[in-house]
């Protein structure tokens, strides 16, 4: 299974920039799904803006 990247909740500057991209993609007719979780899985990478995690198949995500 591949890792999924998530913005960290405390990375507000990056999250606000992400919403600008979402708007542009949607204006261009692309579907964008925003997903949230408090349990991303086994974290394999972390920096000040994001984490990469191997998801636990038993955990669902909120949209």
MIRONU-380551 format. One record per residue (C-alpha): residue number from 1; residue in three letters; y, z, x. Coordinates in Angstrom, 3 decimals, always signed. Example, Ala and Ser with C-alpha at 12.3 -4.5 7.8 and 13.67 -1.06 7.14 Angstrom:
2
+-----+------+----------+----------+----------+
: seq : type :    north :       up :     east :
+-----+------+----------+----------+----------+
:   1 :  ala :   -4.500 :   +7.800 :  +12.300 :
:   2 :  ser :   -1.060 :   +7.140 :  +13.670 :
+-----+------+----------+----------+----------+
END
This chain:
63
+-----+------+----------+----------+----------+
: seq : type :    north :       up :     east :
+-----+------+----------+----------+----------+
:   1 :  unk :   +0.000 :   +0.000 :   +0.000 :
:   2 :  unk :   +3.496 :   -0.821 :   +1.249 :
:   3 :  unk :   +6.358 :   +1.609 :   +1.441 :
:   4 :  unk :   +9.153 :   +1.534 :   -1.116 :
:   5 :  unk :  +12.726 :   +2.272 :   -0.106 :
:   6 :  unk :  +14.883 :   +4.680 :   -2.083 :
:   7 :  unk :  +18.508 :   +5.686 :   -1.730 :
:   8 :  unk :  +18.889 :   +9.367 :   -1.110 :
:   9 :  unk :  +20.691 :  +11.315 :   -3.838 :
:  10 :  unk :  +23.246 :  +12.572 :   -1.306 :
:  11 :  unk :  +24.145 :   +9.024 :   -0.143 :
:  12 :  unk :  +26.864 :   +8.550 :   -2.748 :
:  13 :  unk :  +28.840 :   +5.962 :   -0.767 :
:  14 :  unk :  +25.786 :   +3.694 :   -0.532 :
:  15 :  unk :  +24.799 :   +4.273 :   -4.153 :
:  16 :  unk :  +28.268 :   +3.246 :   -5.332 :
:  17 :  unk :  +28.063 :   +0.077 :   -3.203 :
:  18 :  unk :  +24.645 :   -0.641 :   -4.727 :
:  19 :  unk :  +26.218 :   -0.742 :   -8.204 :
:  20 :  unk :  +28.571 :   -3.508 :   -7.016 :
:  21 :  unk :  +25.524 :   -5.545 :   -5.967 :
:  22 :  unk :  +23.765 :   -4.828 :   -9.257 :
:  23 :  unk :  +26.792 :   -6.154 :  -11.136 :
:  24 :  unk :  +26.857 :   -9.337 :   -9.019 :
:  25 :  unk :  +23.141 :   -9.969 :   -9.454 :
:  26 :  unk :  +23.316 :   -9.451 :  -13.213 :
:  27 :  unk :  +26.351 :  -11.748 :  -13.474 :
:  28 :  unk :  +24.229 :  -14.370 :  -11.726 :
:  29 :  unk :  +21.518 :  -14.007 :  -14.356 :
:  30 :  unk :  +19.118 :  -11.947 :  -12.275 :
:  31 :  unk :  +17.238 :   -9.007 :  -13.709 :
:  32 :  unk :  +17.821 :   -5.721 :  -11.927 :
:  33 :  unk :  +15.752 :   -2.635 :  -12.677 :
:  34 :  unk :  +17.075 :   +0.697 :  -11.469 :
:  35 :  unk :  +14.401 :   +3.307 :  -10.947 :
:  36 :  unk :  +14.742 :   +7.016 :  -10.166 :
:  37 :  unk :  +12.261 :   +9.588 :   -8.931 :
:  38 :  unk :  +12.261 :  +13.065 :   -7.485 :
:  39 :  unk :   +8.811 :  +12.448 :   -5.969 :
:  40 :  unk :   +8.882 :   +9.195 :   -3.974 :
:  41 :  unk :   +5.548 :   +9.879 :   -2.255 :
:  42 :  unk :   +4.645 :  +10.277 :   +1.413 :
:  43 :  unk :   +7.864 :   +9.736 :   +3.347 :
:  44 :  unk :   +7.311 :   +7.487 :   +6.363 :
:  45 :  unk :  +10.962 :   +6.844 :   +7.282 :
:  46 :  unk :  +14.234 :   +8.663 :   +6.655 :
:  47 :  unk :  +17.855 :   +8.162 :   +7.641 :
:  48 :  unk :  +21.211 :   +9.329 :   +6.277 :
:  49 :  unk :  +21.159 :   +6.802 :   +3.401 :
:  50 :  unk :  +17.562 :   +6.145 :   +2.418 :
:  51 :  unk :  +13.918 :   +7.107 :   +2.604 :
:  52 :  unk :  +10.843 :   +4.899 :   +2.721 :
:  53 :  unk :   +7.759 :   +6.328 :   +1.081 :
:  54 :  unk :   +4.202 :   +5.332 :   +0.305 :
:  55 :  unk :   +4.067 :   +6.004 :   -3.446 :
:  56 :  unk :   +1.517 :   +8.277 :   -5.048 :
:  57 :  unk :   -0.196 :   +6.123 :   -7.674 :
:  58 :  unk :   -0.343 :   +9.029 :  -10.109 :
:  59 :  unk :   +3.414 :   +9.525 :  -10.287 :
:  60 :  unk :   +5.568 :   +7.563 :  -12.703 :
:  61 :  unk :   +9.180 :   +6.514 :  -12.341 :
:  62 :  unk :  +12.129 :   +6.792 :  -14.719 :
:  63 :  unk :  +14.268 :   +3.781 :  -15.518 :
+-----+------+----------+----------+----------+
END
